[in-house]
Amino acid sequence: MARHNIFANYDLDEQKAFIAQVLENEPPYKKIPFDMKWYRDFNNIAKLSINSYCEHCASEKVFTGDIDDVMHNTFSDDVFRSVGRVPNGTTSSNQDEYFADKSFFLNLELNCALCGETHYYSLLFTGDKVQKIGQYPSYASSEIKELVKYKNIISKYYTELTKSVSAYSQRMGVAAFIYLRRILEDLVDKRIADKDGKKFIDKLKEVEKTEQIIPDNLSAVKSQIYAILSKGVHEYDDEECLQLYLAVKYVITSLLDMELKKKEDEKKVAEAVKMIQNKLAGGKEYGQTQDANGK
């Protein structure tokens, strides 16, 4: 697995992007590798910004935090004290070995730039790995709130998707894939009258003769979406599924966005037709009344 050199050439933008990725997208307890030699440069980080769902604003917002004090007086002090205990003359490779079993905690508080709502995060650095060991609101609850848009119009898929996110947050990769595959299967199966014995790709081709359900920007992987989900369910282990999950979830939510737009458009058209017909029906009755009165 590739290492993330989060402080290379004192590139704080790269470092911040890495930390933001961990806070925004990674589930609890997933161990993410990085280069240990850059531990001591954490104290150069003064401010951090991420995107997260704000419950008060009911939408995704920018969360920021002035973390200079935390980095200088807590995290970096712990690291520097450990650095000071490294025996003189220790080589770089031996120093890495020395730090391999050392652990450092980093607690962050970030606030919504609009309303001030606070989110809390705890990171554990051990050797060359970092993992998120605490988060409030929880990873699953934050992710699920971003899926609320599906709840009323395509509620069946909302339920499956929230179960998938919950499984992912608990590091159950295969289970998370099962729920995503159910969504994909149902999106296709409900559009086919005779589906018995047919392979999924054949059913998909049949559906797309009359209706597009795979967005154009995903046409390159059209025949591979179901294949990767099936391999996840039958062949891959949890870790392999977890590594692929965010990419596959993006594909499925792209399909759901198309389905959602279709349903919303149908609803708007029905409302527009009803309004026009009611108006015309009312006008006709009014006109007949006028004629009856001889006016």
C-alpha positions in Angstrom: 0.0 0.0 0.0 1.3 3.4 -0.9 2.4 5.7 1.9 1.1 9.2 2.2 4.1 11.6 2.6 2.0 14.2 4.3 4.7 16.7 5.0 7.0 16.4 2.0 9.0 19.5 1.4 7.0 21.2 4.1 4.0 21.2 1.8 1.3 22.1 4.4 -1.4 22.1 1.7 -0.6 18.4 1.1 -0.7 17.7 4.8 -3.9 19.5 5.4 -5.5 17.7 2.4 -4.5 14.3 3.9 -5.8 15.1 7.3 -9.0 16.4 5.8 -9.4 13.2 3.8 -9.1 11.2 7.1 -11.6 13.3 8.9 -14.1 13.6 6.1 -14.1 10.2 4.4 -12.4 7.5 6.4 -14.4 5.3 8.8 -13.4 4.8 12.4 -10.4 2.5 13.0 -9.1 2.3 9.5 -5.3 2.5 9.7 -3.9 4.8 7.1 -0.1 4.8 6.4 2.1 7.9 6.3 5.9 8.7 6.5 7.0 8.8 10.2 9.9 11.2 9.5 7.4 14.1 9.3 6.0 13.7 12.8 7.9 16.7 14.1 6.5 19.1 11.5 3.0 18.9 12.7 3.6 22.0 14.8 3.6 24.0 11.6 -0.1 23.4 11.1 -2.0 26.4 12.5 -5.4 26.1 10.8 -7.5 23.3 9.3 -10.6 23.3 7.1 -12.8 20.4 6.1 -16.2 19.8 4.6 -18.8 18.1 6.8 -22.6 17.9 7.2 -23.9 20.6 9.6 -27.0 19.5 11.5 -28.0 23.0 12.3 -27.7 24.2 8.7 -29.1 20.9 7.4 -26.5 20.8 4.6 -22.8 20.3 3.9 -20.7 23.2 5.1 -17.1 24.2 5.7 -15.8 23.5 9.2 -12.6 25.3 10.3 -10.4 25.3 13.4 -7.5 27.3 14.7 -5.4 24.3 15.9 -2.1 26.1 16.4 -2.3 25.7 20.2 -3.3 22.1 20.1 -0.4 21.3 17.7 2.2 23.2 19.7 1.2 22.5 23.3 -0.1 19.0 23.1 0.6 16.8 20.1 4.0 18.2 19.1 5.2 18.4 22.7 4.5 14.7 23.0 6.3 13.9 19.8 9.3 16.1 20.7 9.6 14.5 24.1 9.8 11.1 22.3 12.3 12.5 19.8 14.4 13.7 22.8 14.6 10.2 24.1 15.9 8.7 20.9 19.5 7.6 21.7 22.3 9.8 20.2 23.7 8.4 17.0 20.5 6.6 16.1 20.2 6.1 12.4 17.1 7.1 10.5 16.1 3.5 10.0 16.6 2.7 13.7 14.7 5.8 14.6 11.7 4.6 12.6 12.0 1.3 14.5 12.1 3.3 17.8 8.8 5.1 16.9 7.1 2.0 15.6 5.3 1.2 18.8 4.9 4.8 20.1 1.4 6.3 20.1 0.3 10.0 20.0 -3.2 11.4 20.3 -4.6 14.4 18.5 -8.0 15.9 19.5 -9.5 18.5 17.2 -12.5 20.8 17.4 -13.8 22.3 14.2 -16.6 24.8 13.8 -19.1 25.4 11.0 -18.1 28.6 9.3 -21.8 29.7 9.0 -23.5 28.8 12.3 -20.6 27.7 14.6 -21.8 24.2 15.3 -18.8 22.1 16.7 -17.6 18.8 15.5 -15.1 16.7 17.5 -12.5 14.3 16.2 -9.8 12.1 17.8 -6.9 10.7 15.9 -4.4 8.1 17.1 -1.0 8.0 15.5 0.9 4.8 16.1 4.2 4.3 14.2 3.5 4.9 10.5 -0.3 4.6 10.8 -3.0 7.0 11.7 -6.6 6.1 12.5 -9.7 8.0 13.6 -10.7 6.6 16.9 -13.5 9.1 17.8 -15.9 11.4 16.0 -19.0 13.4 17.0 -21.4 13.5 15.3 -20.5 9.9 14.3 -19.3 9.0 10.9 -22.4 7.0 10.1 -24.8 9.7 11.3 -23.1 12.4 9.3 -23.0 10.3 6.2 -26.7 9.2 6.6 -27.9 12.8 7.0 -26.4 13.6 3.6 -28.6 10.8 2.1 -31.8 12.3 3.5 -32.6 13.7 0.0 -33.5 10.1 -1.1 -35.8 9.4 1.9 -39.2 10.6 0.7 -39.0 10.0 -3.0 -37.0 6.8 -3.3 -37.3 5.6 0.3 -36.5 1.9 -0.4 -33.1 2.8 -1.7 -32.5 5.2 1.2 -33.0 2.4 3.6 -30.5 0.1 1.8 -28.0 2.9 1.4 -28.1 3.8 5.1 -27.6 0.2 6.0 -24.6 0.1 3.7 -23.0 3.2 5.2 -23.6 1.8 8.7 -21.9 -1.5 7.8 -18.9 0.5 6.3 -18.6 2.6 9.4 -18.3 -0.7 11.4 -15.6 -2.1 9.1 -17.9 -4.7 7.6 -17.0 -4.3 4.0 -18.7 -7.4 2.5 -22.0 -6.4 4.2 -21.7 -2.9 2.9 -21.3 -4.3 -0.6 -24.4 -6.5 -0.3 -26.7 -3.5 0.3 -25.2 -1.6 -2.6 -25.7 -4.6 -4.9 -29.3 -4.9 -3.8 -29.9 -1.3 -4.9 -28.4 -1.9 -8.3 -30.3 -5.1 -8.9 -33.6 -3.5 -8.0 -33.0 -0.5 -10.2 -32.8 -2.9 -13.1 -35.2 -5.7 -12.1 -38.2 -3.4 -11.5 -38.0 -2.3 -15.2 -38.1 -5.8 -16.6 -41.2 -8.0 -16.9 -39.4 -11.3 -17.7 -36.2 -11.4 -15.8 -35.9 -15.1 -14.8 -32.7 -16.7 -15.7 -31.1 -13.7 -17.3 -27.7 -12.4 -16.5 -27.5 -8.9 -15.0 -25.6 -7.4 -17.9 -28.2 -8.7 -20.3 -31.0 -7.3 -18.2 -29.2 -3.9 -18.1 -28.8 -3.9 -21.9 -32.5 -4.6 -22.3 -33.5 -1.8 -19.9 -31.2 0.7 -21.6 -32.8 0.1 -25.0 -35.7 2.3 -23.7 -34.4 4.1 -20.6 -31.0 5.3 -19.4 -30.2 4.4 -15.8 -26.4 4.6 -16.0 -25.1 8.2 -16.3 -23.0 9.0 -19.3 -20.0 9.8 -17.2 -20.0 6.2 -15.9 -20.5 4.5 -19.3 -16.9 3.2 -19.3 -17.6 1.0 -16.2 -21.2 0.1 -17.1 -20.4 -3.6 -17.5 -18.1 -3.7 -14.5 -20.3 -2.2 -11.8 -22.2 -5.3 -11.0 -19.1 -7.5 -11.5 -17.2 -5.6 -8.8 -20.1 -5.8 -6.4 -20.5 -9.5 -7.0 -16.8 -10.1 -6.4 -17.1 -8.1 -3.2 -20.0 -10.3 -2.0 -18.5 -13.7 -3.1 -14.7 -13.4 -3.4 -13.3 -10.3 -1.6 -12.7 -10.1 2.1 -13.8 -7.2 4.3 -10.6 -5.2 3.8 -10.7 -5.4 0.0 -14.3 -4.3 0.0 -13.5 -1.4 2.4 -10.7 -0.2 0.1 -13.2 -0.1 -2.9 -16.2 1.1 -1.0 -16.1 4.9 -1.5 -15.6 4.5 -5.2 -18.4 2.0 -5.6 -20.7 4.0 -3.3 -20.1 7.0 -5.6 -21.2 5.0 -8.6 -24.4 3.8 -6.9 -25.3 7.3 -5.6 -24.8 8.6 -9.1 -27.4 6.1 -10.3 -29.7 7.1 -7.5 -29.3 10.8 -8.3 -30.5 10.1 -11.8 -33.4 8.1 -10.4 -34.2 10.9 -8.0 -34.2 13.5 -10.7 -36.5 11.3 -12.8 -39.0 11.0 -9.9 -38.8 14.7 -9.1 -39.4 15.6 -12.7 -42.4 13.2 -12.9 -43.8 14.8 -9.8 -43.4 18.4 -11.1 -44.9 17.4 -14.5 -47.9 15.8 -12.8 -48.4 18.9 -10.6 -48.1 21.2 -13.6 -50.7 19.2 -15.6 -53.1 19.1 -12.7 -52.8 22.9 -12.1 -53.4 23.6 -15.8 -56.3 21.2 -16.1 -57.9 22.5 -12.9 -57.6 26.1 -14.1 -59.1 25.4 -17.5 -61.9 23.3 -15.9 -62.7 26.2 -13.5 -62.6 28.7 -16.4 -65.0 26.6 -18.5 -67.5 26.4 -15.6 -67.3 30.1 -15.1 -67.9 30.7 -18.8 -70.9 28.5 -18.8 -72.4 30.4 -15.8 -71.9 33.6 -17.7 -73.8 32.3 -20.7 -76.7 31.0 -18.6 -77.1 34.5 -17.1 -77.2 36.0 -20.6 -74.1 38.1 -20.1 
